[in-house]
Amino acid sequence: MKRNLYLALSILLFLPGLTARGQEALWLSNLPPDERQREIRASGMHKLSSISAGRGQVQIVQWVRKGNNVLNADYVLNSEIPDAEFYCYSPHGELQTCGVDSTKTFKEPGFRNPVEGYYNLYMIQKNVRNDTLFVQIAKAELLNHACRNGHKAVDEKIRPHIYPEVIPLEITRSRIRLENLHFFVSSGDKLTFELSRFSEPLKDALVTFTTHHGWQKTIRSNLEGEAEVQLIQDYFTPWKEVDNRKIYHYLAVAEYTEEQGGEYKGQAYRYTHYTATLSDGYYPSKIMYSSLSWALGLFLLFSLLIGGGVAFYRRRRTRIYKELKWTKA
């Protein structure tokens, strides 16, 4: 009897994950598909994908992808999710135009970013399967900054914003102490994701974190709606190939199911399953390339000490010439 009770509790505990199986996570990626590589340019300190918008202006573009494999996730075709909704909010919280070019092969939302700070780009896709409404929310936090614009009001520009009146489930990366407009996540950092529903912290949401090379960790949000994970180093680049500016990407997927019924497009449902995704870039561990600096520094230090020692020794061995004159008494 006790064994059956434990089994039932285990099933209930992992119900959100079980409900979502077969429904691939949708997420927004900054990596362009191969066919768009030549047209895309990196914009700003965070190298956001962009295209020319004329007269020195650019338009930031992202791509919708599906699946939990960051490296090999498929790009979503324009025809796959024709009824997807896109929303873009400026750093000031203003809803702005976000267009999707229907002539492109893949789903490619784009927007202008004239203001400094974080832009929030969202995609919402809904569909009913069996007795469950699946609501997918793909989110991207995109930092716009150029040093020529200065570094004033940093805290205001990097502060995260949520929009519960439109977005049913929010996932946000908590800003760390001393974070600035040049900040980039690095391997080894501890990341905290905040989950909220209607501005209230969401506890017990299932969060799956995946790195660029496929390492995964699944955790649940606590009472404050926070899920913490350390971004481990899961790659070991040969020393000759260490590139401290190479950008890798992670994916965070949060899932939550509740017994909320209704009707969507004429289809009735009993449950609602929410999936919120967030992807961003990160740099290699600082230790990988800072150790090279330390090695160079130690080499120069010891070279200086050895050179100084040799010079001091030779100086002590040098006999100063003295002229002696003998005079007869």
C-alpha positions as CSV (number, residue, x, y, z in Angstrom):
1,M,0.0,0.0,0.0
2,K,2.8,2.4,1.0
3,R,4.6,1.5,-2.2
4,N,1.6,2.4,-4.4
5,L,1.2,5.7,-2.5
6,Y,4.8,6.6,-3.2
7,L,4.3,5.7,-6.9
8,A,1.2,7.9,-7.1
9,L,3.0,10.8,-5.5
10,S,5.9,10.5,-7.9
11,I,3.6,10.6,-10.9
12,L,1.9,13.7,-9.6
13,L,5.2,15.3,-8.9
14,F,6.4,14.9,-12.5
15,L,3.0,15.5,-14.2
16,P,4.0,18.7,-16.0
17,G,7.0,17.0,-17.6
18,L,4.9,14.0,-18.6
19,T,2.1,16.1,-20.0
20,A,4.5,18.0,-22.3
21,R,6.1,15.0,-23.9
22,G,5.7,15.0,-27.7
23,Q,5.4,18.8,-27.8
24,E,8.7,20.2,-28.8
25,A,9.7,23.5,-27.1
26,L,9.8,26.6,-29.3
27,W,12.5,29.2,-28.6
28,L,14.0,32.3,-30.1
29,S,17.6,32.0,-31.4
30,N,20.2,34.7,-32.4
31,L,21.9,32.2,-34.7
32,P,20.9,32.5,-38.3
33,P,20.2,29.5,-40.6
34,D,22.9,28.7,-43.1
35,E,21.1,30.3,-46.0
36,R,21.0,33.7,-44.2
37,Q,24.6,33.8,-42.9
38,R,25.9,36.1,-45.7
39,E,23.2,38.7,-45.2
40,I,23.4,38.9,-41.4
41,R,25.6,41.4,-39.5
42,A,26.4,41.5,-35.8
43,S,25.0,44.6,-34.1
44,G,26.2,46.2,-30.8
45,M,28.3,44.8,-27.9
46,H,26.2,41.6,-27.7
47,K,26.5,40.9,-31.4
48,L,22.8,40.7,-32.1
49,S,21.8,39.4,-35.6
50,S,20.7,42.3,-37.8
51,I,20.0,43.4,-41.3
52,S,20.2,46.8,-42.9
53,A,17.1,49.0,-42.6
54,G,18.5,51.9,-44.7
55,R,20.2,55.2,-43.8
56,G,22.5,53.7,-41.3
57,Q,19.7,51.9,-39.4
58,V,19.5,48.2,-38.6
59,Q,16.7,45.8,-37.8
60,I,17.3,43.1,-35.2
61,V,16.2,39.7,-36.3
62,Q,15.7,36.4,-34.5
63,W,14.6,32.9,-35.6
64,V,12.1,30.5,-34.1
65,R,13.6,27.0,-33.4
66,K,12.2,23.8,-31.9
67,G,13.6,21.1,-29.7
68,N,16.0,21.1,-26.7
69,N,19.2,20.5,-28.6
70,V,20.8,23.9,-28.9
71,L,23.3,22.9,-31.7
72,N,20.9,20.9,-33.9
73,A,17.5,22.3,-33.2
74,D,15.4,22.7,-36.4
75,Y,14.4,26.2,-37.6
76,V,10.6,26.6,-37.8
77,L,9.2,27.2,-41.2
78,N,6.9,30.2,-41.8
79,S,4.1,27.8,-42.7
80,E,4.4,25.7,-39.5
81,I,3.0,28.2,-37.1
82,P,1.0,30.8,-39.1
83,D,-1.1,32.0,-36.2
84,A,1.8,32.7,-33.8
85,E,1.7,36.0,-32.0
86,F,4.7,38.3,-31.6
87,Y,5.2,41.1,-29.1
88,C,8.2,43.4,-28.7
89,Y,8.7,45.8,-25.8
90,S,11.3,48.5,-25.6
91,P,13.6,49.1,-22.6
92,H,11.0,51.8,-21.5
93,G,8.2,49.2,-21.5
94,E,6.5,50.4,-24.7
95,L,5.0,47.9,-27.1
96,Q,6.5,48.5,-30.5
97,T,6.1,47.1,-34.0
98,C,7.5,43.6,-34.6
99,G,7.2,42.2,-38.1
100,V,7.5,38.8,-39.6
101,D,8.5,38.6,-43.3
102,S,6.2,36.0,-44.8
103,T,8.4,35.8,-47.9
104,K,11.2,34.2,-45.9
105,T,11.5,30.4,-45.6
106,F,11.8,30.4,-41.8
107,K,9.9,32.2,-39.0
108,E,12.0,35.4,-38.6
109,P,10.6,38.2,-36.4
110,G,12.4,41.5,-36.6
111,F,12.2,45.0,-34.9
112,R,14.1,48.3,-34.7
113,N,16.1,49.0,-31.6
114,P,17.0,52.7,-31.4
115,V,17.0,52.8,-27.5
116,E,19.7,51.6,-25.2
117,G,18.9,48.7,-22.9
118,Y,17.1,45.4,-22.9
119,Y,14.4,44.7,-25.4
120,N,11.9,41.8,-24.7
121,L,10.8,39.8,-27.7
122,Y,8.0,37.3,-27.2
123,M,6.3,34.7,-29.4
124,I,3.1,33.0,-28.2
125,Q,1.8,29.8,-29.9
126,K,-1.3,27.9,-28.8
127,N,-2.9,24.6,-29.8
128,V,-5.2,22.0,-28.3
129,R,-4.2,18.3,-28.2
130,N,-6.4,15.7,-26.5
131,D,-7.8,17.5,-23.4
132,T,-4.9,20.0,-22.9
133,L,-4.3,23.5,-24.2
134,F,-0.6,23.9,-24.9
135,V,0.6,27.5,-24.6
136,Q,4.2,28.1,-25.7
137,I,5.9,31.4,-24.8
138,A,9.3,31.9,-26.4
139,K,11.2,34.9,-25.0
140,A,14.5,36.7,-25.8
141,E,16.1,39.4,-23.7
142,L,18.2,41.4,-26.2
143,L,20.6,44.0,-24.9
144,N,21.2,47.0,-27.2
145,H,24.4,49.0,-26.3
146,A,27.1,50.9,-28.2
147,C,29.9,52.7,-26.2
148,R,29.6,55.8,-28.3
149,N,26.2,56.4,-26.5
150,G,27.8,56.6,-23.1
151,H,27.2,54.6,-19.9
152,K,24.6,56.6,-18.0
153,A,21.6,55.2,-16.0
154,V,23.0,51.7,-16.3
155,D,20.7,50.2,-13.6
156,E,17.6,51.5,-15.4
157,K,18.8,50.1,-18.7
158,I,19.5,46.6,-17.6
159,R,16.6,46.2,-15.2
160,P,14.3,43.3,-16.2
161,H,10.6,44.0,-17.1
162,I,7.7,41.6,-17.2
163,Y,4.3,42.1,-18.9
164,P,1.7,39.9,-17.1
165,E,-1.3,41.5,-18.9
166,V,-0.1,39.9,-22.1
167,I,2.4,37.1,-21.2
168,P,0.8,34.3,-19.2
169,L,4.1,32.8,-17.9
170,E,7.3,34.9,-17.6
171,I,10.9,33.5,-17.3
172,T,13.5,36.1,-16.6
173,R,17.3,35.9,-15.9
174,S,18.0,37.7,-12.6
175,R,20.7,40.4,-12.9
176,I,23.8,39.9,-10.9
177,R,25.6,42.3,-8.7
178,L,27.7,44.8,-10.6
179,E,26.2,43.8,-13.9
180,N,26.6,46.5,-16.5
181,L,26.0,47.1,-20.2
182,H,29.1,45.1,-21.2
183,F,28.1,42.1,-19.1
184,F,28.1,38.6,-20.7
185,V,27.4,35.4,-19.0
186,S,30.5,33.1,-18.8
187,S,30.9,29.4,-18.0
188,G,31.1,28.9,-14.3
189,D,28.6,31.6,-13.5
190,K,25.6,30.8,-11.3
191,L,22.4,31.8,-13.1
192,T,19.0,32.4,-11.4
193,F,15.8,32.4,-13.4
194,E,12.7,34.0,-12.0
195,L,9.3,32.5,-12.9
196,S,6.1,34.4,-12.5
197,R,2.5,34.1,-13.4
198,F,0.3,37.2,-13.1
199,S,3.2,39.0,-11.4
200,E,3.3,36.4,-8.7
201,P,6.2,34.0,-8.1
202,L,5.5,30.5,-9.5
203,K,6.7,27.6,-7.4
204,D,7.2,24.0,-8.4
205,A,7.6,24.8,-12.1
206,L,9.9,22.3,-13.9
207,V,12.9,24.0,-15.4
208,T,15.3,22.3,-17.8
209,F,18.6,24.0,-18.5
210,T,20.6,22.9,-21.6
211,T,24.1,24.1,-22.6
212,H,25.5,24.6,-26.1
213,H,27.1,21.1,-26.1
214,G,24.1,19.3,-24.6
215,W,24.7,19.1,-20.8
216,Q,21.3,19.3,-19.1
217,K,20.0,19.8,-15.6
218,T,16.4,19.8,-14.4
219,I,15.2,21.6,-11.3
220,R,12.1,23.0,-9.8
221,S,11.4,26.6,-8.8
222,N,11.3,27.4,-5.1
223,L,8.7,29.4,-3.1
224,E,10.1,32.6,-4.6
225,G,9.7,31.3,-8.1
226,E,13.5,31.0,-8.5
227,A,15.5,28.3,-10.2
228,E,19.3,28.4,-9.8
229,V,21.8,26.5,-11.9
230,Q,25.5,26.8,-12.4
231,L,26.7,27.1,-16.0
232,I,29.3,24.4,-16.1
233,Q,32.2,24.1,-18.6
234,D,31.2,21.2,-20.8
235,Y,33.8,21.8,-23.5
236,F,37.6,21.4,-23.5
237,T,39.1,23.4,-26.3
238,P,42.8,22.8,-27.1
239,W,45.0,25.6,-25.8
240,K,45.9,26.7,-29.3
241,E,42.3,27.2,-30.2
242,V,41.1,29.1,-27.1
243,D,39.0,32.0,-28.3
244,N,37.7,34.2,-25.4
245,R,35.3,36.0,-27.8
246,K,33.5,32.8,-29.1
247,I,29.8,32.9,-28.1
248,Y,28.1,29.7,-27.0
249,H,24.3,29.5,-26.3
250,Y,22.2,28.0,-23.6
251,L,18.4,27.2,-23.4
252,A,16.2,27.4,-20.3
253,V,12.7,25.7,-20.6
254,A,10.1,26.2,-17.9
255,E,7.0,24.0,-17.8
256,Y,3.9,24.2,-15.7
257,T,0.5,22.5,-15.9
258,E,-2.7,23.5,-14.1
259,E,-6.3,22.3,-14.1
260,Q,-7.8,25.2,-16.1
261,G,-10.3,24.3,-18.7
262,G,-12.0,26.2,-21.5
263,E,-12.4,26.3,-25.2
264,Y,-9.9,27.4,-27.9
265,K,-10.9,27.7,-31.6
266,G,-13.9,25.5,-31.0
267,Q,-11.9,22.8,-29.1
268,A,-12.7,22.1,-25.5
269,Y,-9.9,21.3,-23.0
270,R,-9.6,20.5,-19.3
271,Y,-5.9,21.3,-18.6
272,T,-3.5,24.1,-19.6
273,H,0.2,23.4,-20.0
274,Y,2.5,26.4,-20.2
275,T,6.0,26.3,-21.6
276,A,8.3,29.3,-21.4
277,T,11.7,29.4,-23.0
278,L,14.7,31.7,-22.8
279,S,17.9,31.5,-24.7
280,D,21.0,33.6,-24.5
281,G,24.7,33.6,-25.3
282,Y,27.7,33.0,-23.0
283,Y,31.5,33.2,-23.2
284,P,34.0,30.5,-22.3
285,S,35.2,30.4,-18.7
286,K,37.4,33.3,-17.8
287,I,39.9,30.9,-16.2
288,M,40.6,29.4,-19.7
289,Y,42.1,32.5,-21.0
290,S,43.1,34.4,-17.8
291,S,45.4,31.4,-17.0
292,L,47.3,32.3,-20.2
293,S,47.7,35.8,-19.0
294,W,49.0,34.5,-15.7
295,A,51.5,32.3,-17.5
296,L,52.7,35.2,-19.6
297,G,53.0,37.4,-16.5
298,L,55.0,34.8,-14.6
299,F,57.2,34.2,-17.6
300,L,58.0,38.0,-17.8
301,L,58.5,38.2,-14.0
302,F,61.0,35.3,-13.9
303,S,62.7,36.6,-17.0
304,L,63.2,39.9,-15.3
305,L,64.4,38.3,-12.1
306,I,66.9,36.1,-13.9
307,G,68.1,38.9,-16.1
308,G,68.5,41.2,-13.0
309,G,70.3,38.4,-11.1
310,V,72.8,37.9,-14.0
311,A,73.4,41.6,-14.3
312,F,74.0,42.0,-10.5
313,Y,76.4,39.0,-10.5
314,R,78.4,40.3,-13.4
315,R,78.6,43.7,-11.8
316,R,80.0,42.3,-8.6
317,R,82.6,40.3,-10.5
318,T,83.8,43.3,-12.4
319,R,87.0,44.8,-11.0
320,I,87.2,48.5,-11.1
321,Y,90.4,49.7,-12.8
322,K,92.7,51.6,-10.4
323,E,95.9,53.4,-11.4
324,L,98.7,53.1,-9.0
325,K,101.6,55.5,-9.0
326,W,104.9,54.7,-7.3
327,T,107.0,57.6,-6.1
328,K,110.6,57.4,-4.8
329,A,111.1,58.6,-1.3
